[in-house]
């Protein structure tokens, strides 16, 4: 299934990457607000301190994209859940 995907890391003012998944998740949700369907997948990589949020592309969105833009995603995902 094609997905919208955003990767997020959060940095302090002292240029230190945050190890708090909730901060990254909140920012990822802001980035994907207004697109996609009702299901999402959240994964926080504790080794890299980067969060990944994926939201399924809707049929209407997919129909409006040029050919080859929406492709199946091959990255790591967390469990599927109802969108927050």
PyMOL commands that set and color helices and strands:
alter all, ss='L'
color gray80, all
select helices_A, chain A and resi 21-31+59-64
alter helices_A, ss='H'
color red, helices_A
select strands_A, chain A and resi 3-8+39-45+50-56+80-82
alter strands_A, ss='S'
color yellow, strands_A
deselect
rebuild
show_as cartoon
